[in-house]
Each structure stands twice: as structure tokens, then as C-alpha cells.
Amino acid sequence: MSFRLGYLAAFVALSSGAQESATSEIEKITVTGTNQNRYVIESTKSLTGFPVDFLDLPRVVNIIPEQVILDQKITDLSEALRNSPGISLGDGFGGTNDDFLIRGFRRNTVYRNGFRRETNFKTNLSNLEYMQVVRGPASITYGQVEPGGLVDVVTKKPLVESRISGEARFGSYDDRFFLLDISQPISEKAGVRVVASTQDSESFRDFTDISRDTISISGGIDITDATSLDLSYEYRDESRPLDRGTITVPTADGREVINELLDIPLSRRFGEAFEVFESEFNFAEATLSHELNADWALKVSGAIESSSANDLQARPLAAAIFDADGAITEDGFIIFDNPADIASILGLATTTEIFDDPTDQVFLIRRTDGSQEQDVDVFYANALVTGQVELGNTNHRLAFGADYRDGETTRYFVSTDFTNGVSEDIGGDGALFNVSNPIYGNLDDSLSIEGATLLTSIEKNSGLFINDYMEITDNLNILVGVRYDSFEVDGESAENIEESQLSPQLAANYNLTGTASVFVSYSTAFEPNTTVNVLTGENVAFSPEESEQYEIGFKAEFFDGDLQASAAIYDIQKSNVLSTDDNDLPILIEGQSSQGGEISISGQPTDGMNIIAGYAYVDAEIGTGDNSSNRPRNVAESTFNLWASYEVQGGKFEGLGLGSGLFYVGDRYGNDSNTYKLDGYTVVDLSAWYTVNIPGLGASDRLRFQLALKNILDEEYYSASGGDLRISIGTPRTAFASVSFDF
């Protein structure tokens, strides 16, 4: 902790000696209480390459700004995504990765400033300006993606004036979080911003410790009046448990979560204390922008991503169920007269026995495995030319883009044998794990890479695209685009494949009035299918995914544009769907479809009041033939989100604010064979704060005191399934208190 506090203090000292002149960067913040405008983003360029206003964009993009993150006291991407309708969560490799589903399709890749991050570690929200949830296929500008949509995190940039802000937060389970954000001009044409944070936390789960240190540095300089250079760098050092949650067992009524059958607390781990995911992440980015003339501009970007990680887990293979007087001891050793009986006893316990009595005993067959010395190195390059031309009576806004990504991943995969309930002293592989009376420390955690094979995967992606946004009349706009993708993967541990694809899009937008519009769109997506066999650690390649979406929608603005609303219905069809079986092994199913509708509302209906709300209905199906009506696991049919806050704008209570949120996720199947469900759940949060100006300092210099309560009804729920033996457990009631400053 001393190192973390030390580098925060160092940045404070650095800022005090910096100059206080202006720069010509992107944002100026003036604050009276909370800056309410930070809830509204008026335009986006994520789907076109150039900015398009909310009403004129013929697609749906939800924006979650930094102010929502601050008001709700969010430190995790999955929690932030509750503010966007139709998103369900995945297991996320035991809670160590970002993992979510949009419009019924799993999307565990997160973009950073338009670059597709190769590593899927937890996203750093301390350096977030806002995030975009792009709904539906977005291949045109983003490349190879799932058809449900994607999340693109936009990072903080230098401000036009000096600013120092920070926060100290303390919460349940010894959660401690510190943030420092410094933006400083260094001349009239240049500025720098440094954002650093540190977190040290335990959890409601046993032997859990989370540690994260981050630092982000960005700079901008106007080389000439027409040319600017932006630079940024982010470093993260993180350690968190690889927690596979709880398990399900077969009963006469189908599979059920074991915690609902036996008196097992939600805090109990079925793993080991050594289950830790450790990672380091580096991302450096440079963007050169140049205005060619009044109508045309060029932007060239490059980035380098480098990361390393190690993980070990106590992987469950199967649950073995015994009667109260079954042939097993309480500490997990099979009782046998003849060694040949062992396989028969375990086979019956894992394949034919069901949990049908409260006295039944449940044991796990486990092993230790994981990836060691996993290194990822990726180079990115993008080029974009945007401009506009008049052809006859039609104005064409054009974007020509090219991108390239070259990445290499190397790692060792190590494992022990699965336990078989026989003592190692007599040649066995160790005791089974008793979920009711656990004995920890029976699995080996000292695995060596000596003799292991170095697994290597090399991927190269390149793409070209063109978008033409045609302003046909004052009310009618048409968007036409096409992209060409080329993909290649090879390596010692993967099948060599090469694929290419054309991905078109066509959309039209019609402004009914100055505050309402309707749109229709057709878009496609393409993505290669490569994954990892969790038992062997080898990379596996399948035929690529291809998909298309038809969508129709309506948009409106209210209160002079301060409140935005959108509604859309869609139909997505995808072939060659990569999924996993109940043991988390990769399989290819023939197809997946999703039809549904969404409603989103966000903005500021009146001074001091902010609202984000949404509802989504998703009718998703997977496969063909006998299981064509099955729903994909973790996909809720209905979701609802509502966050509303109000801050007093004048009088003696000025600066007093109150916010409350309700987040509902419906029933979800826990596996693709639809043999059991995870019940729906509703989480209610409450937050209150008081913002005061600091006497003797400037009018916008302020302190903010805040108390946040999450899951105040203490709802017990299971947030996701990673398979029958990997059920994620939702966080119970927690409380956070914080003090923040903004000078």
C-alpha cells in the first residue's frame, strides 16, 4: 500500500509546480455542484467514422458517461453495463475477465478508443470519459465483431484548464479505493493529464483479495493550427481470485444450485486459496490528426498492447453424489475392498446418482490447472480520411478507413491429474472435495512449466472500409457502407486458417420533425472462430461466424434536446456459432437467432435531475433440429434498468443529491441444453451526496461527500453460468462512503 500512496503523492507534488496556462484541447469543465451536462453526449462517430447527431444516426448507440460511474460508485464494467438494456452477464473466467451478452450474443471483447483489445482483463474505469454500447453488427468501422454489439471505452484526454480531482472511498469487506486525476496545461498548445488509482479489497467470498494499481498518462499538442498529436499510455497491475462460484447437481426435477438444497453459505469457496489471476497490462497509443482543408481531414493512429498473466484454478470435472452411508469418508476418500471397485463407485456417483435426500453427500472431482507465463503482444494501425462533397443536390459525408492488427500470444498450460478419491500414499490422485465439510489444501499448487509445451498463436487482421452518408433532403439521410476483412491465424498450437469477407451495411433515417426521426438498417458481421480447449490448453479453430441484422427504430428528443429516447426492433441471424458444452469445452453449433425490441431513455429532463432507463425483450434461439427452440445460456428474456437522481440547484440545500437505481434481469437458462434455470433477480441501489464549495478558494472548487448502498434489499441471486459446475454468485448488500475533491 505504501508504494501506491507514494505514487499518488508524487503526482500531487508534480501538479503543484506545473504552469497554469491554457491549452487548445477538447473539453472545458465549469462546475456548480455536479456538472449536469456530463450526462448527455450529443453525437457519436462509432458507426460511421465521422460525428453524427443522435437523431440523424440510423442505428442505436447507448452512452454511459463518467458521471454515472461516479454517482453509482462503480469500479467494474459489468456493473456499469446494467445501465444499458438487454445486457446479460457471463461467467467471465471466474470473475477475472469482462464477459457479457448483447442482444443474446456473447461479447467478451472490449474496445479501447476504437482499438479491439486483445486481452480481456477487467477494464480500468478510472480512466473512462464515457463508454459506448453499440447495438447490432458494427463491422464497418470496428472490424470482426459479434452481431449483438460491442462496448467501446473512450479514455480521458487533457482538459483546457488546470484541474486536480480525486477520491478516497471505503466500503464493505475492507474495500479501499483511491483516485487522483490531474490535468495541466504546459503551454498554450500542449497539455498533459495523469490519472492514477489503487484498490485493495476483500469480498463476501472466502479467502479473497483483490489488488489493482493503475496509471494513465495522456498528452496533446497542437503542432500547427491544422495538425495535432495525441499520446496516451496506460499501465495496470492486478491480482484477483479466479472464483468459479458454486455448482448445480441433478435432482428429480432437473439440476438445482447446491446452495438451495444444502445449508451452504454463499461465502464458501469450492476452490482453493491459491486460485489467483495475476496480470500486467500496457497500452500505448498515438494519433496524428491533420485538417487537409475546410472539408477534409486525415487521422492516423497506432497502438501497442503488451500484457502478461498467470493463473491457477481448482477446476471441477464432475460432482459425485453419495447416500449418507455411501462408500466414501467425510474427508473425501473412497471406501473400497478391491482397487477395481474405485472406477465403478465414482462412475455411479457422477453419472447415475441424483440428489434426492437432504442427507446426501456431494463431492467434487477436481484438479489444478492454468496458464503460466502468458504473454500477449499486439500492434495496431488505423488510418481514416473523412470529408464531404456536393454531387448535384446531394451532400455526401464520406469516410475511407484502413486498419491492421498483428498479435502474438504465447503461454504454457500446466495441470495435475483429476482427484479420484484415493490417497496419494497408495498411488491415488487425492481426496474428493466435500462441499458441506470442505477440507482445503489437498490440491497441488506448485506446478512447474518444466517439460510443458509453449503454446503459440499468431493472428493478423486487416480491413478496408468506406462509408457514404448521403443527405438526400433536409429530412432524409441514407448511409451506405462496405468493408473488406482479411484474417489469418497460425501457430504451433493452432490450426492454420485464412479467411476473408465482405460486410455491407445500408441504412436510412427520416426526420419526422425537428425532434423525432425513424430509421431502418441492414448490417452484417463476420468473425473468425478461435478459442481454447480448457482441458488441454490448445488453441482450436472453427469455421468463421457470419451474421446479418434487420432493424427498424424511432428516436426522439425532449426538453430542448436534454432528454433522448430511442426504440428499436431487430432480427439477427448468425451461422457457425461457437459455444461450449456443460464442461466448458468448445463446440460449434449450426446457428443462432435473436429477435427483440429495446427502449432507452437518458438525459436531464429538468435542471438537477438525471435519468437513465431502459427495457429490452430478447427472443433468442440456438441450434437447429431437436434443440432449435433452446435459448442460449445466460440470456434473459427481459431486462429493465432505471437510474434517477436529483441534486438541489439552489437555496440552503444546494449541492444535496439523491440517486436510486433498480436493475432487473429475468430468468436465464444455465446451459444451452436448457435443463435448468437461474432465477431472475432485482437489485436496488441508493446513493446520497452533498457537494460544498470550499471557503477561500474558487467558486468551482468543491468537496463531495457520498454514501452509496448497493443491493439494499440483500437479494440473493446467481448472476451467470459458466457451466453446470461454475455458477457465479451475486454480491450481497454492500455500503460505500467516499469523499472526493475537484479543484
C-alpha positions in Angstrom: 0.0 0.0 0.0 2.9 2.4 0.7 4.0 2.2 -2.9 0.6 3.1 -4.2 0.1 6.0 -1.9 3.6 7.1 -2.7 3.0 7.5 -6.4 -0.3 9.3 -5.8 1.5 11.8 -3.6 4.2 12.2 -6.2 1.6 13.3 -8.8 0.2 15.8 -6.4 3.6 17.3 -6.0 4.2 17.3 -9.7 1.0 19.2 -10.4 1.7 21.9 -7.9 4.7 23.0 -9.8 3.2 23.0 -13.2 2.2 26.0 -15.2 -1.4 27.3 -15.2 -1.8 28.4 -18.8 -4.5 27.3 -21.3 -4.3 24.6 -24.0 -6.4 24.0 -27.0 -7.6 20.5 -26.1 -11.0 19.0 -26.2 -13.0 19.8 -23.1 -13.7 22.6 -20.7 -15.3 21.9 -17.3 -17.0 24.5 -15.2 -18.8 23.2 -12.2 -21.5 24.4 -9.8 -22.3 21.4 -7.8 -22.2 18.4 -10.2 -21.7 19.2 -13.8 -25.1 18.1 -15.1 -24.1 18.3 -18.8 -21.9 15.2 -18.3 -25.0 13.0 -18.6 -25.7 13.9 -22.2 -23.5 13.0 -25.3 -25.0 14.7 -28.3 -23.2 12.8 -31.2 -21.1 9.7 -31.9 -18.9 8.6 -34.8 -18.6 5.0 -33.8 -20.6 3.6 -36.7 -19.6 6.0 -39.5 -16.1 7.4 -38.8 -17.4 11.0 -38.5 -19.8 12.6 -35.9 -23.5 12.1 -36.5 -26.1 13.7 -34.2 -28.4 11.5 -32.2 -31.5 12.0 -34.3 -29.6 11.6 -37.6 -27.9 8.3 -36.8 -29.8 5.3 -38.2 -28.7 2.9 -35.5 -28.8 2.7 -31.7 -25.8 3.6 -29.6 -26.2 3.9 -25.8 -23.8 6.2 -24.0 -22.8 5.7 -20.3 -20.8 8.8 -19.2 -18.3 9.0 -16.4 -20.7 10.9 -14.2 -22.9 7.8 -14.0 -19.8 5.8 -12.9 -19.1 8.3 -10.2 -22.7 8.7 -9.0 -23.2 4.9 -8.7 -19.8 4.2 -7.3 -18.9 1.7 -10.0 -15.5 0.1 -10.4 -16.4 -2.8 -12.6 -17.6 -2.8 -16.2 -20.3 -5.5 -15.7 -21.9 -3.2 -13.1 -21.7 -0.2 -15.5 -23.4 -2.2 -18.2 -26.5 -2.6 -16.0 -27.4 0.9 -17.3 -27.9 -0.3 -20.8 -30.9 -2.6 -21.6 -30.7 -6.1 -22.9 -27.3 -7.0 -21.5 -26.8 -10.2 -19.5 -23.6 -11.3 -17.8 -21.3 -14.3 -18.5 -19.0 -16.1 -16.1 -16.0 -14.1 -17.1 -13.4 -16.8 -16.4 -14.2 -16.9 -12.7 -14.8 -13.2 -12.5 -11.4 -12.2 -13.8 -12.5 -11.0 -17.3 -15.1 -8.8 -18.8 -17.9 -11.1 -20.1 -21.4 -10.1 -21.3 -24.0 -10.7 -23.9 -25.8 -8.1 -26.0 -29.0 -8.9 -27.9 -28.4 -12.6 -27.0 -24.8 -12.9 -28.3 -21.8 -13.3 -26.1 -19.3 -10.4 -26.4 -16.3 -10.7 -24.2 -14.1 -8.3 -26.2 -13.9 -4.7 -25.2 -12.6 -1.9 -27.4 -10.5 1.0 -26.3 -10.7 4.2 -28.3 -11.8 2.1 -31.3 -9.0 -0.5 -30.9 -10.1 -4.0 -30.2 -8.2 -5.0 -27.1 -6.6 -8.5 -27.4 -6.5 -9.2 -23.7 -9.8 -9.4 -21.9 -8.8 -8.4 -18.4 -11.1 -6.3 -16.3 -11.5 -2.8 -17.8 -10.0 0.2 -16.0 -12.9 2.6 -15.3 -10.7 5.1 -13.5 -9.6 6.5 -16.9 -13.0 6.4 -18.5 -14.5 9.5 -20.1 -17.6 7.6 -21.4 -18.4 4.2 -22.9 -20.4 3.4 -26.0 -22.6 0.4 -26.2 -23.0 -0.1 -30.0 -26.1 -2.3 -30.7 -26.1 -4.7 -33.6 -23.3 -5.5 -36.1 -20.7 -2.9 -36.2 -18.2 -4.5 -38.6 -17.9 -1.4 -40.9 -15.7 0.6 -38.6 -14.8 -1.9 -35.9 -13.9 -5.0 -38.0 -14.6 -8.5 -36.9 -17.3 -8.5 -34.2 -20.3 -10.3 -32.8 -23.7 -9.3 -34.3 -25.2 -8.4 -30.9 -23.0 -5.4 -30.5 -19.9 -4.2 -28.7 -18.6 -1.9 -25.9 -16.1 0.8 -26.7 -14.4 2.7 -23.8 -13.3 6.2 -24.6 -10.5 7.3 -22.3 -9.8 10.7 -20.7 -7.9 13.4 -22.5 -6.2 16.6 -21.3 -8.5 19.5 -20.4 -8.2 23.1 -21.4 -7.6 24.3 -17.9 -5.8 23.2 -14.8 -7.8 20.6 -12.8 -7.0 18.3 -9.8 -9.6 15.9 -8.7 -9.5 12.8 -6.6 -11.4 10.4 -4.4 -11.0 8.3 -1.3 -13.5 5.5 -1.0 -14.1 2.9 1.8 -16.6 0.1 1.6 -17.8 -3.3 2.9 -15.3 -6.1 3.0 -12.4 -3.8 3.6 -12.7 -2.2 0.2 -10.4 0.7 -0.2 -10.1 2.8 -3.3 -8.1 5.9 -4.1 -8.1 8.0 -7.2 -6.1 11.0 -8.4 -6.9 12.8 -11.7 -4.6 15.7 -12.7 -4.9 17.8 -15.9 -2.4 20.5 -16.5 -1.6 22.8 -19.5 2.1 23.1 -20.2 1.9 25.8 -22.9 -0.8 27.4 -25.0 -0.6 24.5 -27.4 0.0 21.5 -25.2 -1.3 19.8 -22.1 -1.0 16.6 -20.1 -3.3 14.5 -17.9 -2.4 11.8 -15.3 -5.0 9.5 -13.8 -3.9 7.1 -11.1 -5.8 4.8 -8.9 -5.3 2.0 -6.4 -7.7 -0.6 -4.9 -7.3 -3.2 -2.2 -10.4 -5.2 -1.3 -11.6 -8.4 0.1 -15.0 -9.9 -0.7 -18.0 -11.7 0.8 -16.4 -14.8 -0.6 -13.8 -16.7 1.5 -10.0 -16.1 1.1 -10.5 -13.4 -1.5 -8.2 -10.5 -2.0 -8.3 -8.0 -4.9 -5.4 -5.7 -5.6 -5.2 -3.3 -8.5 -2.9 -0.4 -9.4 -3.4 1.7 -12.5 -1.8 4.8 -14.0 -2.8 6.5 -17.2 -0.9 9.4 -18.9 -2.2 11.3 -21.9 -0.9 14.3 -23.7 -1.9 16.6 -26.6 -0.1 19.1 -28.6 -1.1 21.4 -31.5 1.8 21.1 -33.9 0.3 23.7 -36.2 -3.2 25.2 -36.5 -4.2 22.2 -38.7 -2.2 19.4 -37.1 -2.3 17.9 -33.7 -0.8 14.9 -31.9 -2.4 12.9 -29.1 -0.4 10.4 -27.0 -1.5 8.1 -24.2 -0.2 5.3 -22.1 -1.9 3.0 -19.6 -0.5 0.6 -17.1 -2.3 -1.9 -14.8 -1.1 -4.3 -12.3 -3.8 -6.5 -11.0 -4.4 -9.6 -8.8 -7.8 -11.1 -8.1 -9.2 -14.5 -7.3 -10.3 -16.9 -10.0 -13.5 -17.8 -8.3 -15.8 -20.4 -10.1 -18.7 -19.8 -7.7 -21.0 -22.6 -6.8 -22.3 -25.7 -8.6 -25.5 -27.4 -9.7 -26.4 -31.0 -9.1 -29.0 -33.3 -10.8 -32.3 -33.8 -8.9 -35.6 -35.5 -9.8 -36.8 -32.1 -11.0 -33.7 -31.2 -13.0 -30.5 -29.5 -12.0 -30.5 -27.2 -9.0 -28.0 -24.9 -7.3 -26.5 -26.8 -4.4 -26.8 -23.8 -2.0 -30.5 -24.1 -2.3 -30.5 -27.8 -1.3 -28.0 -27.8 1.5 -27.1 -25.3 4.2 -24.1 -23.9 2.4 -23.3 -20.2 2.9 -22.8 -18.1 -0.2 -19.4 -17.1 1.1 -18.0 -20.7 0.8 -15.5 -21.3 -1.9 -15.3 -24.7 -3.6 -11.8 -23.9 -4.8 -8.5 -23.1 -3.1 -6.7 -20.1 -1.7 -4.1 -20.4 -4.5 -6.7 -19.6 -7.2 -5.4 -16.3 -8.3 -5.3 -14.5 -11.7 -2.4 -12.1 -11.9 -1.9 -9.7 -14.8 0.1 -6.8 -16.0 -1.2 -4.6 -18.9 0.4 -1.9 -21.0 -1.3 0.0 -23.8 0.4 2.9 -25.6 -1.4 4.9 -28.3 -0.6 7.8 -30.7 -2.9 9.7 -33.0 -1.9 12.3 -35.6 -4.8 14.4 -36.9 -4.5 16.8 -39.8 -7.0 19.1 -41.5 -6.3 18.8 -45.2 -8.7 21.7 -45.9 -12.0 23.1 -44.7 -13.8 19.9 -45.8 -11.3 17.0 -45.5 -9.3 15.6 -42.6 -6.8 12.8 -42.0 -6.3 10.8 -38.9 -3.6 8.2 -38.4 -3.4 6.1 -35.2 -1.1 3.4 -33.9 -1.0 1.5 -30.7 1.0 -1.2 -28.9 -0.5 -3.6 -26.4 1.7 -5.8 -24.2 0.5 -7.9 -21.3 1.4 -10.9 -19.2 -0.6 -13.1 -16.9 -0.5 -16.2 -14.7 -3.5 -18.1 -13.4 -4.2 -21.3 -11.5 -7.6 -22.8 -10.6 -9.0 -25.8 -8.9 -11.1 -27.0 -11.9 -14.1 -29.2 -11.1 -14.7 -32.0 -13.5 -17.8 -33.6 -12.0 -20.0 -33.7 -8.9 -20.2 -37.1 -7.2 -23.3 -37.8 -5.1 -23.4 -40.4 -2.4 -26.0 -41.5 0.1 -25.5 -40.7 3.7 -23.9 -44.2 4.2 -22.2 -44.2 0.8 -18.8 -45.7 0.2 -16.9 -42.6 1.0 -15.4 -40.9 4.1 -16.3 -37.4 5.1 -12.9 -36.2 4.1 -13.3 -37.5 0.5 -11.7 -40.9 0.3 -13.4 -43.8 -1.5 -14.1 -46.9 0.7 -13.2 -50.0 -1.3 -12.2 -53.6 -0.8 -10.8 -54.1 -4.3 -9.0 -51.3 -6.3 -11.0 -52.3 -9.3 -14.1 -51.0 -7.5 -12.9 -47.4 -7.5 -13.9 -46.6 -11.1 -17.3 -48.2 -10.7 -18.0 -46.4 -7.5 -17.1 -43.0 -9.0 -18.9 -43.7 -12.2 -22.1 -44.4 -10.5 -21.8 -41.4 -8.2 -21.2 -39.0 -11.1 -23.4 -40.3 -13.9 -26.5 -42.0 -12.3 -26.9 -40.8 -8.8 -29.2 -37.8 -8.2 -29.6 -35.6 -5.1 -32.9 -36.8 -3.6 -32.4 -36.5 0.1 -31.1 -33.8 2.4 -28.6 -36.3 3.9 -27.0 -37.0 0.6 -23.3 -36.1 0.3 -21.9 -34.1 -2.6 -18.2 -34.2 -3.5 -16.2 -32.6 -6.4 -13.6 -34.3 -8.6 -11.0 -31.6 -9.1 -7.6 -30.8 -10.4 -5.2 -27.9 -10.5 -4.5 -26.3 -13.9 -3.9 -22.9 -15.5 -1.9 -20.8 -18.0 1.6 -19.7 -16.9 3.8 -17.0 -18.4 1.1 -16.0 -20.8 2.4 -13.1 -22.9 0.4 -11.1 -25.4 2.0 -8.6 -27.8 -0.1 -6.7 -30.4 0.5 -3.9 -32.9 -2.4 -1.8 -34.2 -2.5 0.7 -37.0 -5.5 2.7 -38.3 -5.9 5.4 -41.0 -9.1 7.4 -41.6 -9.9 10.1 -44.2 -13.1 12.0 -43.7 -14.7 14.8 -45.7 -17.7 15.9 -47.7 -18.6 16.6 -51.3 -21.6 18.0 -53.2 -22.9 15.9 -56.1 -25.8 17.6 -57.6 -28.3 18.4 -54.9 -26.9 15.7 -52.6 -24.3 16.3 -49.9 -22.1 13.2 -49.3 -20.2 12.8 -46.0 -17.5 10.2 -46.6 -15.2 8.1 -44.6 -12.4 6.0 -46.0 -10.7 3.7 -43.5 -8.0 1.1 -43.2 -6.9 -0.9 -40.1 -4.3 -3.6 -39.3 -3.8 -5.7 -36.2 -0.9 -8.2 -35.7 -0.8 -10.1 -32.4 1.1 -13.0 -30.9 0.1 -14.9 -27.8 2.4 -17.4 -26.0 1.8 -19.4 -22.9 2.4 -22.7 -21.0 -0.6 -24.8 -19.9 0.0 -26.9 -16.8 -2.2 -29.3 -14.9 -2.4 -32.1 -12.4 -4.4 -35.3 -12.7 -8.0 -35.2 -11.5 -8.6 -36.5 -8.0 -10.1 -40.0 -7.7 -10.7 -40.3 -4.0 -7.7 -42.5 -3.4 -4.8 -41.4 -1.1 -1.6 -40.4 -2.8 0.2 -42.6 -0.3 -1.1 -45.7 -2.0 -0.8 -44.4 -5.6 -4.0 -42.5 -5.9 -4.7 -38.9 -7.0 -6.0 -37.4 -3.8 -9.3 -36.9 -1.9 -12.5 -35.6 -3.4 -13.8 -32.2 -2.1 -16.7 -32.3 0.3 -18.9 -29.2 -0.4 -20.6 -29.5 3.0 -17.5 -30.0 5.1 -14.6 -28.7 3.0 -11.0 -29.6 3.6 -8.7 -27.2 1.8 -5.1 -27.7 0.8 -5.4 -31.1 -0.8 -4.5 -29.9 -4.3 -1.0 -29.2 -5.5 -0.3 -25.6 -6.4 3.4 -25.9 -7.1 3.1 -26.7 -10.8 6.1 -26.1 -13.0 6.4 -25.3 -16.7 9.4 -27.6 -17.0 8.6 -30.0 -19.7 5.4 -28.2 -20.8 4.8 -27.2 -24.4 5.0 -23.5 -25.3 1.6 -22.8 -26.9 1.8 -20.1 -29.6 -0.9 -18.3 -31.6 -0.3 -15.6 -34.2 -3.2 -13.6 -35.6 -3.2 -11.0 -38.3 -6.2 -8.9 -39.2 -6.6 -6.2 -41.9 -9.5 -4.3 -43.2 -10.7 -1.6 -45.6 -14.0 0.3 -45.4 -15.9 3.1 -47.0 -19.0 4.9 -45.6 -21.1 7.3 -47.5 -23.7 9.3 -45.5 -25.9 11.0 -48.1 -28.1 13.9 -47.1 -30.8 13.4 -49.8 -33.2 16.1 -48.5 -33.5 18.2 -45.3 -35.3 15.2 -43.8 -33.9 12.1 -45.5 -30.4 10.6 -45.0 -29.1 7.4 -46.3 -26.0 5.6 -45.1 -24.2 3.1 -47.4 -21.0 1.3 -46.4 -18.9 -1.8 -47.2 -15.9 -3.4 -45.5 -13.4 -6.0 -46.6 -11.7 -8.1 -43.9 -8.8 -10.5 -44.1 -7.9 -12.7 -41.2 -5.0 -15.2 -40.7 -4.2 -17.3 -37.6 -1.3 -19.7 -37.3 1.0 -21.1 -34.6 2.4 -24.3 -33.2 -0.8 -25.0 -31.2 -3.5 -23.9 -33.6 -4.8 -24.9 -37.0 -3.6 -22.5 -39.7 -6.6 -20.7 -41.2 -7.1 -17.8 -43.6 -10.4 -16.1 -44.1 -11.8 -13.0 -45.8 -15.2 -11.4 -46.0 -17.2 -8.5 -47.4 -19.5 -6.9 -44.9 -22.0 -4.3 -46.2 -24.4 -2.0 -44.4 -27.3 0.0 -45.6 -29.5 2.4 -43.5 -31.9 5.2 -43.9 -33.0 7.9 -41.5 -36.0 10.2 -41.8 -36.6 13.2 -39.6 -40.3 13.4 -38.9 -39.9 16.7 -37.0 -37.1 18.6 -35.6 -37.3 16.4 -32.5 -38.2 12.9 -33.9 -36.9 10.6 -36.5 -37.4 7.0 -37.7 -34.8 4.7 -39.2 -34.3 1.3 -40.9 -31.0 -0.5 -41.3 -29.4 -3.7 -42.7 -26.0 -4.7 -41.4 -23.7 -7.7 -41.4 -20.8 -9.0 -39.3 -18.0 -11.6 -39.7 -15.7 -13.1 -37.0 -13.2 -15.9 -37.1 -13.8 -18.7 -34.6 -10.7 -19.4 -32.5 -10.8 -20.4 -28.8 -9.0 -22.5 -26.2 -9.7 -26.1 -25.1 -9.7 -25.7 -21.3 -8.6 -29.3 -20.6 -5.6 -29.3 -23.0 -4.9 -25.6 -23.2 -4.6 -25.8 -27.0 -6.0 -23.2 -29.4 -8.8 -24.5 -31.6 -10.1 -23.1 -34.9 -13.6 -23.5 -36.4 -15.4 -22.2 -39.4 -16.0 -18.4 -39.1 -19.2 -16.8 -37.9 -21.3 -14.9 -40.4 -24.4 -12.8 -39.4 -26.8 -10.2 -40.5 -29.4 -7.9 -38.9 -32.5 -6.1 -39.9 -33.6 -3.2 -37.7 -36.2 -0.5 -37.5 -36.4 2.2 -34.9 -37.7 5.5 -33.6 -35.8 8.3 -31.9 -37.0 11.5 -30.1 -35.6 14.4 -28.1 -37.4 16.3 -25.4 -36.7 19.3 -23.2 -34.7 21.1 -25.8 -32.6 18.0 -26.6 -31.7 17.4 -22.9 -33.6 14.1 -22.8 -33.1 11.5 -25.5 -35.3 8.4 -26.2 -35.0 5.6 -28.7 -36.9 2.4 -29.5 -35.9 -0.4 -31.9 -36.9 -3.8 -33.0 -34.5 -6.2 -34.7 -33.9 -9.6 -36.2 -30.4 -11.2 -36.2 -29.4 -14.4 -37.8 -26.0 -16.0 -37.3 -24.4 -19.2 -38.6 -21.5 -21.2 -37.2 -21.9 -20.3 -33.6 -19.0 -21.1 -31.2 -20.3 -22.2 -27.9 -19.2 -24.5 -25.0 -20.6 -27.7 -23.6 -21.5 -28.3 -20.0 -17.8 -28.9 -19.2 -16.8 -25.6 -20.8 -15.3 -27.4 -23.8 -15.6 -25.6 -27.2 -18.2 -26.8 -29.6 -19.7 -25.4 -32.8 -23.5 -25.2 -33.2 -25.1 -24.6 -36.5 -26.9 -21.3 -35.9 -28.3 -18.7 -33.5 -31.1 -16.2 -34.0 -32.3 -13.3 -31.9 -35.4 -11.1 -32.3 -36.4 -8.5 -29.9 -37.0 -4.9 -29.0 -35.4 -2.2 -26.8 -36.4 1.1 -25.3 -33.8 3.5 -24.0 -34.2 6.9 -22.2 -31.4 9.1 -20.9 -30.7 12.7 -20.1 -31.8 15.7 -18.0 -35.5 16.5 -18.1 -35.0 19.4 -15.7 -32.1 21.2 -14.0 -30.5 18.9 -11.4 -32.4 15.8 -12.5 -30.8 13.0 -14.4 -32.3 9.7 -15.6 -31.2 6.6 -17.5 -33.8 3.9 -18.1 -34.3 1.0 -20.5 -36.2 -2.1 -21.2 -35.3 -5.0 -23.5 -37.0 -8.1 -24.7 -34.8 -10.8 -26.3 -36.2 -13.9 -28.0 -33.0 -15.8 -28.8 -32.7 -19.4 -30.1 -29.7 -21.6 -30.8 -29.0 -24.6 -32.9 -31.2 -26.5 -35.4 -33.2 -29.6 -35.4 -34.2 -31.0 -32.0 -32.8 -28.1 -30.0 -33.7 -25.3 -32.4 -36.0 -23.8 -29.8 -33.4 -23.7 -27.0 -32.3 -20.4 -25.6 -28.6 -19.7 -25.3 -27.4 -19.8 -21.7 -27.2 -16.6 -19.6 -29.6 -14.7 -22.0 -32.5 -13.2 -20.1 -35.8 -12.7 -22.0 -36.5 -9.4 -20.2 -34.3 -6.8 -18.6 -35.1 -3.5 -17.1 -32.9 -0.7 -15.8 -33.8 2.6 -14.1 -31.4 5.1 -12.5 -32.7 8.5 -11.5 -31.0 11.2 -9.4 -31.7 14.8 -8.4 -29.4 17.4 -7.0 -30.7 20.6 -5.4 -29.7 23.6 -7.5 -30.2 26.5 -5.1 -31.0 27.6 -1.6 -29.6 26.3 1.6 -29.7 22.7 0.5 -27.8 23.4 -2.8 -25.4 20.5 -3.6 -27.5 17.9 -1.8 -28.2 15.0 -4.1 -30.0 11.7 -4.1 -30.0 8.9 -6.6 -31.6 5.5 -6.8 -31.4 2.6 -9.2 -33.4 -0.5 -10.0 -31.9 -3.2 -12.1 -33.9 -6.3 -13.2 -32.6 -9.4 -15.0 -35.1 -12.1 -15.9 -34.8 -15.9 -15.8 -31.9 -17.4 -17.7 -31.0 -20.9 -18.6 -27.8 -22.2 -17.1 -26.8 -24.3 -20.1 -27.6 -24.5 -23.8 -29.5 -27.7 -23.3 -31.9 -25.7 -21.2 -32.1 -28.3 -18.4 -32.1 -25.8 -15.6 -32.7 -22.1 -15.0 -31.2 -19.3 -12.9 -34.0 -17.3 -11.4 -34.5 -13.7 -12.3 -33.4 -11.0 -9.8 -33.9 -7.4 -8.9 -31.1 -5.2 -7.4 -32.0 -1.9 -5.8 -29.2 0.7 -5.1 -29.3 4.0 -3.3 -26.8 6.9 -3.3 -26.8 10.2 -1.5 -24.2 13.0 -1.6 -23.6 16.6 -0.6 -21.4 18.9 -2.6 -19.9 22.0 -1.0 -17.7 24.8 -2.2 -14.5 25.3 -0.3 -14.3 28.6 1.5 -11.5 30.8 0.4 -10.9 29.0 -2.9 -12.6 29.4 -6.3 -16.3 29.1 -6.9 -15.9 25.8 -8.6 -13.5 24.3 -6.1 -15.5 21.7 -4.1 -15.7 18.7 -1.9 -18.3 16.0 -2.3 -19.3 13.6 0.5 -21.2 10.5 -0.6 -22.8 7.4 0.8 -23.8 4.5 -1.5 -25.8 1.4 -0.7 -25.9 -1.4 -3.2 -28.4 -4.3 -3.2 -30.1 -2.7 -0.3 -32.8 -5.4 -0.2 -29.9 -8.0 0.1 -31.2 -10.1 -2.8 -29.6 -13.5 -3.1 -29.1 -14.3 -6.8 -26.8 -16.0 -9.3 -25.6 -13.6 -11.9 -24.3 -16.1 -14.6 -23.4 -19.6 -15.5 -20.1 -20.7 -16.8 -21.4 -24.3 -17.0 -23.1 -26.7 -14.6 -20.1 -26.5 -12.2 -19.5 -22.8 -12.5 -22.3 -20.6 -11.2 -21.4 -17.0 -10.4 -22.9 -15.7 -7.1 -24.2 -12.1 -6.9 -22.8 -9.7 -4.4 -25.0 -9.2 -1.2 -25.7 -5.8 0.4 -22.7 -3.5 0.5 -22.1 0.0 1.6 -19.5 2.6 0.5 -18.5 6.0 1.9 -16.4 8.4 -0.1 -15.0 11.9 -0.1 -13.9 13.5 -3.4 -12.5 16.8 -4.4 -12.3 18.9 -7.5 -10.0 21.9 -7.7 
